[in-house]
Amino acid sequence: MKKQPFDWNYFLRHIAIIAVPVALQNLLTTTGSMVDTMMLASLGEKTVGAVGLCAQFSSLMFAGYWGFIGGGMLFFSQYWGAGDHDGIRRSYGLTLTFMMTVGVVFALLALLNPSFVMNVYTDKTEIQQIGITYLRIVGFAYPLQVLAMAMSALLRSIEQVKIPLYGGMASVAANCFFNYLLIFGKFGLPKMGAAGAALGTVLAGVVNLLILLFFIIKKRIPYVLEITKHFRWNRAFVRQYLQKCFPILCNEVLIGVGNMMINIVLGHQSEQAIAAVAVFRTLEGLVIAFFSGFSNAASVLVGKEVGAGNHETAYQRAWRLIYLCSGLIGLACLAIIGIHNPLLHAMGLSGESYRIGTGMLVIYSVAALIRMGNWAQNDTYRSAGDAAFGSILEITFMFLMVLPCVYSANYLFHAPFLLVFALCYCDEPIRYILMQRHMYSAKWIRPVSDAGLATIEEFRRAHHIRPSARRARS
């Protein structure tokens, strides 16, 4: 296989086209969350902590359906590269069905049994009561968020990244506006506090969906609204879809459970620590906002070429994306450290909670360089068809290393809170080394499209990859 010179102009231009709008959208969402936290800060640290714990429940839901997002984008991007329009429609219908099932289950838990949810996350009675009030309203937003997320994933995979950005911008603006009105009771509306923030989230979800639908209809984007073609599945297609999604789903669900167990430890600390964790999660979103852009760029720029059968191009793009991502994440972390003082104070932290929040940011800024590198590699492998390798590593290290270390440090040795927090990232350096070895092996390129399968053996021979029955079936 003759290697072509790497096209840096195309590569960087399309990273900007795909990654920047996605990163900007997530940055706006995180900024909206920061504004919400600042508004809630006037109601006290307990309110900030309660809403932060509810956000962890939402994150668990996110973990539950993200496996299908990851699997769906694998199919969307590869079928897009291969020009298989029917494959895109069918994989979108299957993805949406599974995602909505998860969203409805979490919505029912939030609406019908919020006390159970809050009892899991904290033993502080006042914080529980605030959280129960919040969940009983915000549960209505979950199906709306799931539908918008599925639409956005498909649009990004077919390189229509601006439409989700427009929806995100409108959603953030609506969320800030409605929260201001409802939290503080402006213009004659009742002063609802945390419940007002929950209602603002629901209304923002409605706005996001309306904007997405408006631009989809206006620009006549195919696939999304072709409902009658979404469910033309056969047994072979469903089996192939679930085989690719299963490792990702196990990864996201089990890692979500593992993170929930970590959050339970963090949620049973002092009220100052709980408030610091809530603020930290919001600021962590700033870093993840940068990462998410590269994650989507990897899914499209790598997955599209794998689907089209251009495997060498996909391989050359992959490692460049990963290192570029790590470099920019480092810059983002330095920026947050540089402005952490006014940010933490503006979000209601002072005294002990401010000290804890500062320590968490310093620890995370070091860990994020390696952590986001691992995430970027895992997402790259998934888009190319290898959903198992990174998932198995992350699950194994979470349950055999991270959780034992965190629980032992907290309950057996009564270690300081910041040491317990630092141990949440103790596996990242080891996984990074293993993920790097896998990246340069090129064994993660496993196409699902006919065009990709037609050229895969030539690529494997060029990279001296031994054929195996399992890869042949992939």
DASUL-V474279 format. One record per helix or strand of 3 or more residues. SS is the DSSP state (helix for helix, strand for strand). FROM is the first residue (numbers start at 0). LEN is the number of residues. If there is no record, write none. Layout:
<<SS	FROM	LEN> <SS	FROM	LEN>>
This chain:
<<helix	7	34> <helix	44	38> <helix	84	28> <helix	113	8> <helix	124	33> <helix	160	24> <helix	193	25> <helix	226	3> <helix	234	33> <helix	270	38> <helix	310	28> <helix	339	7> <helix	350	33> <helix	388	24> <helix	416	9> <helix	427	14> <helix	449	13> <helix	468	5>>
